[in-house]
């Protein structure tokens, strides 16, 4: 059996950010909908059904090719690649990926009379001026030539205001690269602390508003927050900011439930204490003062004081 070799041309940095992309698709595909709508001029709702497609393909020499993100919406295939570095072979690689995606789709639908390439896009996350706004490659068929085009999204074209306006919350974990890439020493960290805290503060504002407006859900917000925490070890105070300034609804409800449970325990203990004070002959005025401090109603106190039983009964 032949050994398979993976043909990706990827650097280690690419793979880190690929995983972010793939995590988003696997856990929260709805976050891709605004990106698809913007790039391809669609109007999908966030609840449109999304099917993740197999991204693995093989060449005739059994070398393996792996695209980043392939998904299906209303029988239309979409393909995204996340690039950390400039790669002059990218147009060729995109054609190779798209060919295999189209081939897989043809087999899936048993449609062998036409060959439908996916709608594709490359997402560059590091600023480089020479990166074009579109990739292209000429494909020569026996009956003519065709220019194969792929749109490009460059992260540095999208500041936080533009990200918020276009609901591209998927971009937020990458946005911090604008700042982190300049930090290499402790001196740099100190120099950029105020700036990075300001950036995180703005991202938290965006997430809170999006969450309150129903544009992202609890689980999506939590995943984004956890991804933003990847750089916490660099920036003092960021983790506290993320945990205290942003709190999704599920966390608020959990905290409220804990608080209510604590109150119930305190109330029960206070009632037991009042019954014990009565049995020990503590003056009624002192008992009523204690009950008031513990927020026990006077009706409850009257019930306890009027009971002739020495039995300790917890009233709730």
C-alpha positions as a printed NumPy array, in Angstrom:
array([[  0.   ,   0.   ,   0.   ],
       [  1.33 ,   3.42 ,  -0.96 ],
       [  2.095,   5.947,   1.705],
       [ -0.048,   9.   ,   1.297],
       [  1.533,  12.424,   1.484],
       [ -0.42 ,  15.481,   2.345],
       [ -0.171,  18.326,  -0.152],
       [ -1.085,  21.502,   1.698],
       [  1.945,  23.785,   1.492],
       [  0.981,  25.085,   4.931],
       [  3.177,  26.681,   7.563],
       [  2.615,  26.022,  11.304],
       [  0.986,  29.453,  11.778],
       [ -1.535,  28.625,   9.055],
       [ -2.607,  25.453,  10.815],
       [ -3.307,  27.279,  14.081],
       [ -5.687,  29.678,  12.354],
       [ -7.135,  26.91 ,  10.191],
       [ -8.232,  25.237,  13.411],
       [-10.025,  28.398,  14.491],
       [-11.881,  28.435,  11.17 ],
       [-12.745,  24.739,  11.402],
       [-13.818,  24.976,  15.039],
       [-16.215,  27.746,  14.057],
       [-17.707,  25.685,  11.244],
       [-18.056,  22.532,  13.323],
       [-19.557,  24.244,  16.367],
       [-21.201,  27.407,  15.021],
       [-21.753,  27.337,  11.245],
       [-24.254,  30.21 ,  11.494],
       [-21.298,  32.561,  12.067],
       [-20.291,  31.967,   8.427],
       [-23.631,  33.155,   7.058],
       [-22.887,  36.923,   7.218],
       [-19.521,  36.303,   5.497],
       [-21.187,  34.327,   2.696],
       [-23.882,  36.98 ,   2.325],
       [-21.289,  39.742,   2.05 ],
       [-18.844,  38.031,  -0.318],
       [-21.344,  36.345,  -2.615],
       [-24.233,  38.841,  -2.393],
       [-26.622,  36.369,  -0.768],
       [-29.399,  36.964,   1.746],
       [-29.402,  33.806,   3.823],
       [-30.926,  33.973,   7.301],
       [-28.783,  32.857,  10.219],
       [-30.951,  29.737,  10.672],
       [-30.505,  28.479,   7.088],
       [-29.536,  24.754,   7.138],
       [-25.783,  24.292,   6.603],
       [-24.106,  20.99 ,   5.763],
       [-20.372,  20.541,   6.262],
       [-18.746,  18.808,   3.276],
       [-15.788,  16.447,   3.188],
       [-12.632,  18.534,   2.635],
       [-10.334,  15.633,   1.789],
       [ -9.398,  14.632,  -1.738],
       [ -6.703,  12.591,  -3.501],
       [ -4.692,  13.055,  -6.663],
       [ -3.832,  10.224,  -9.036],
       [ -0.475,   9.74 ,  -7.278],
       [ -2.465,   9.254,  -4.028],
       [ -1.186,  12.507,  -2.572],
       [ -3.815,  13.936,  -0.249],
       [ -5.186,  17.453,  -0.533],
       [ -7.117,  19.086,   2.274],
       [ -9.134,  22.243,   1.855],
       [-10.067,  24.306,   4.908],
       [-13.821,  24.853,   4.831],
       [-16.394,  23.399,   2.461],
       [-20.08 ,  23.689,   3.177],
       [-23.396,  23.312,   1.414],
       [-26.319,  25.742,   1.602],
       [-29.444,  25.172,  -0.498],
       [-27.496,  22.91 ,  -2.895],
       [-24.8  ,  25.542,  -3.425],
       [-21.258,  24.607,  -2.36 ],
       [-19.06 ,  27.215,  -0.669],
       [-15.339,  26.953,  -0.083],
       [-13.104,  29.121,   2.158],
       [ -9.363,  28.996,   2.686],
       [ -7.665,  30.767,   5.595],
       [ -4.148,  32.015,   4.789],
       [ -1.582,  33.318,   7.263],
       [  1.155,  33.924,   4.697],
       [  1.368,  35.015,   1.083],
       [  1.501,  32.054,  -1.291],
       [  2.051,  32.659,  -4.994],
       [  0.642,  29.232,  -5.82 ],
       [ -2.675,  30.062,  -4.148],
       [ -4.713,  30.466,  -7.345],
       [ -3.511,  27.072,  -8.548],
       [ -4.206,  25.46 ,  -5.179],
       [ -7.703,  26.952,  -5.082],
       [ -8.428,  25.536,  -8.524],
       [ -7.171,  22.147,  -7.342],
       [ -9.357,  22.252,  -4.228],
       [-12.391,  23.479,  -6.156],
       [-11.98 ,  20.764,  -8.766],
       [-12.114,  18.062,  -6.092],
       [-15.082,  19.724,  -4.371],
       [-16.944,  19.894,  -7.683],
       [-16.049,  16.268,  -8.394],
       [-17.361,  15.194,  -4.989],
       [-20.543,  17.183,  -5.538],
       [-21.106,  15.609,  -8.963],
       [-20.831,  12.149,  -7.429],
       [-23.139,  13.153,  -4.584],
       [-25.855,  14.379,  -6.941],
       [-25.148,  11.86 ,  -9.737],
       [-25.128,  14.819, -12.12 ],
       [-22.533,  14.017, -14.773],
       [-23.725,  16.379, -17.483],
       [-22.267,  19.533, -15.907],
       [-19.419,  20.367, -13.552],
       [-20.272,  22.915, -10.851],
       [-17.367,  24.62 ,  -9.123],
       [-18.088,  25.959,  -5.637],
       [-18.235,  29.629,  -4.754],
       [-14.812,  30.148,  -3.229],
       [-12.959,  32.785,  -1.264],
       [ -9.508,  33.164,   0.338],
       [ -9.248,  34.859,   3.739],
       [ -5.829,  36.466,   4.407],
       [ -5.2  ,  37.334,   8.042],
       [ -1.817,  39.099,   7.923],
       [ -1.322,  42.522,   6.283],
       [  0.746,  42.408,   3.107],
       [  0.268,  45.061,   0.497],
       [  1.054,  42.791,  -2.422],
       [ -1.904,  40.522,  -1.675],
       [ -4.416,  41.225,  -4.471],
       [ -8.132,  41.697,  -3.965],
       [ -8.759,  38.79 ,  -6.316],
       [ -6.838,  35.713,  -7.414],
       [ -6.959,  34.588, -11.007],
       [ -5.55 ,  31.885, -13.261],
       [ -6.133,  31.152, -16.933],
       [ -7.496,  27.691, -17.637],
       [ -7.065,  26.546, -21.251],
       [ -9.661,  24.084, -22.527],
       [ -9.544,  22.48 , -25.959],
       [-12.385,  24.723, -27.09 ],
       [-11.15 ,  27.942, -25.513],
       [ -9.775,  29.67 , -22.427],
       [-11.418,  30.688, -19.198],
       [-10.132,  33.029, -16.469],
       [-10.721,  31.39 , -13.103],
       [-11.315,  34.084, -10.433],
       [-11.404,  33.8  ,  -6.65 ],
       [-12.344,  36.774,  -4.425],
       [-10.031,  37.644,  -1.556],
       [-10.935,  38.916,   1.913],
       [ -8.063,  40.73 ,   3.633],
       [ -8.517,  41.025,   7.386],
       [ -6.678,  44.333,   7.535],
       [ -9.384,  45.894,   5.358],
       [-11.859,  45.345,   8.224],
       [-11.546,  47.415,  11.368],
       [-13.753,  46.674,  14.379],
       [-16.462,  49.09 ,  13.255],
       [-16.693,  47.388,   9.869],
       [-16.707,  43.963,  11.515],
       [-19.617,  45.033,  13.709],
       [-21.521,  46.663,  10.846],
       [-21.267,  43.542,   8.668],
       [-21.841,  41.15 ,  11.613],
       [-18.525,  39.416,  10.878],
       [-18.067,  38.222,  14.462],
       [-16.115,  35.296,  13.028],
       [-13.263,  37.777,  12.423],
       [-12.847,  38.841,  16.052],
       [-10.347,  36.123,  17.117],
       [ -8.158,  37.111,  14.158],
       [ -8.419,  40.854,  14.748],
       [ -5.983,  40.747,  17.656],
       [ -3.218,  39.732,  15.218],
       [ -3.014,  43.36 ,  14.125],
       [ -1.458,  44.041,  17.52 ],
       [  0.094,  40.772,  18.673],
       [  2.317,  40.478,  15.587],
       [  4.25 ,  43.577,  16.728],
       [  4.953,  42.198,  20.195],
       [  8.155,  40.211,  20.606],
       [  9.674,  41.336,  23.922],
       [  8.567,  42.292,  27.434],
       [  9.307,  45.909,  26.552],
       [  6.896,  45.678,  23.62 ],
       [  4.237,  44.178,  25.87 ],
       [  4.501,  47.107,  28.252],
       [  4.336,  49.571,  25.363],
       [  1.165,  48.051,  23.895],
       [ -0.741,  47.178,  27.079],
       [ -3.054,  50.193,  26.93 ],
       [ -3.689,  49.694,  23.231],
       [ -4.501,  46.005,  23.525],
       [ -6.77 ,  46.561,  26.524],
       [ -8.615,  49.164,  24.472],
       [ -9.001,  46.708,  21.58 ],
       [-10.312,  43.977,  23.865],
       [-12.694,  46.452,  25.466],
       [-14.105,  47.364,  22.051],
       [-14.472,  43.693,  21.087],
       [-16.354,  43.023,  24.309],
       [-18.708,  45.914,  23.504],
       [-19.352,  44.422,  20.057],
       [-20.073,  40.979,  21.509],
       [-22.363,  42.323,  24.232],
       [-24.4  ,  44.357,  21.758],
       [-24.591,  41.497,  19.254],
       [-25.68 ,  39.157,  22.031],
       [-28.295,  41.541,  23.408],
       [-29.618,  42.154,  19.885],
       [-29.974,  38.403,  19.259],
       [-27.325,  38.311,  16.51 ],
       [-25.253,  35.688,  18.312],
       [-26.286,  32.971,  20.741],
       [-24.923,  31.954,  24.131],
       [-22.715,  29.144,  22.835],
       [-21.357,  31.25 ,  19.96 ],
       [-20.469,  34.089,  22.297],
       [-18.766,  31.712,  24.714],
       [-16.648,  30.155,  21.949],
       [-15.583,  33.586,  20.688],
       [-14.692,  34.698,  24.217],
       [-12.609,  31.556,  24.774],
       [-10.777,  32.167,  21.503],
       [-10.057,  35.741,  22.524],
       [ -8.534,  34.328,  25.702],
       [ -5.807,  32.594,  23.679],
       [ -3.657,  35.688,  24.124],
       [ -4.497,  36.312,  27.773],
       [ -1.05 ,  35.175,  28.9  ],
       [  0.372,  38.167,  27.021],
       [ -1.916,  40.895,  28.316],
       [ -2.289,  41.511,  32.035],
       [ -5.852,  42.2  ,  33.051],
       [ -7.5  ,  40.951,  29.86 ],
       [ -8.893,  37.754,  31.384],
       [-10.603,  39.693,  34.18 ],
       [-12.018,  42.078,  31.596],
       [-13.43 ,  39.217,  29.546],
       [-14.94 ,  37.495,  32.573],
       [-16.424,  40.546,  34.262],
       [-17.383,  42.871,  31.421],
       [-19.007,  40.21 ,  29.291],
       [-21.487,  37.762,  30.79 ],
       [-23.843,  35.799,  28.535],
       [-27.43 ,  35.135,  29.617],
       [-26.766,  31.535,  30.619],
       [-24.028,  32.709,  32.985],
       [-26.24 ,  35.429,  34.464],
       [-28.988,  32.862,  35.11 ],
       [-26.475,  30.497,  36.687],
       [-25.198,  33.221,  39.   ],
       [-28.762,  34.181,  39.903],
       [-29.624,  30.554,  40.658],
       [-26.584,  30.267,  42.914],
       [-27.584,  33.462,  44.69 ],
       [-31.155,  32.213,  45.196],
       [-29.897,  28.885,  46.562],
       [-27.642,  30.764,  48.976],
       [-30.584,  32.881,  50.113],
       [-32.696,  29.763,  50.719],
       [-29.964,  28.168,  52.813],
       [-29.553,  31.384,  54.811],
       [-33.323,  31.636,  55.351],
       [-33.577,  28.044,  56.579],
       [-30.676,  28.516,  58.953],
       [-32.203,  31.752,  60.271],
       [-35.545,  30.029,  60.989],
       [-33.781,  27.235,  62.833],
       [-31.915,  29.864,  64.851],
       [-35.181,  31.653,  65.727],
       [-36.777,  28.407,  66.916],
       [-33.688,  27.651,  69.001],
       [-33.732,  31.196,  70.472],
       [-37.395,  30.731,  71.427],
       [-36.671,  27.415,  73.128],
       [-33.76 ,  28.951,  75.033],
       [-35.975,  31.74 ,  76.342],
       [-34.39 ,  34.626,  74.43 ],
       [-36.564,  37.761,  74.749],
       [-39.065,  38.138,  71.913],
       [-37.811,  41.652,  71.099],
       [-34.319,  40.263,  70.476],
       [-35.723,  37.453,  68.318],
       [-37.723,  39.908,  66.21 ],
       [-34.65 ,  42.137,  65.768],
       [-32.622,  39.116,  64.606],
       [-35.401,  38.078,  62.202],
       [-35.513,  41.551,  60.694],
       [-31.752,  41.466,  60.103],
       [-32.125,  38.114,  58.302],
       [-35.096,  39.326,  56.209],
       [-37.489,  36.869,  57.842],
       [-41.101,  38.087,  57.654],
       [-42.908,  39.027,  60.872],
       [-45.694,  36.622,  59.864],
       [-43.16 ,  33.809,  59.937],
       [-41.898,  35.009,  63.334],
       [-45.483,  35.152,  64.674],
       [-46.049,  31.563,  63.488],
       [-42.885,  30.419,  65.243],
       [-43.539,  32.373,  68.433],
       [-47.121,  31.144,  68.551],
       [-46.086,  27.504,  68.273],
       [-46.064,  25.647,  71.558],
       [-44.07 ,  22.782,  70.17 ],
       [-40.479,  22.409,  71.092],
       [-39.889,  20.508,  67.887],
       [-37.584,  22.212,  65.397],
       [-39.431,  22.573,  62.132],
       [-37.855,  24.359,  59.174],
       [-40.392,  26.643,  57.493],
       [-39.642,  27.853,  53.968]])
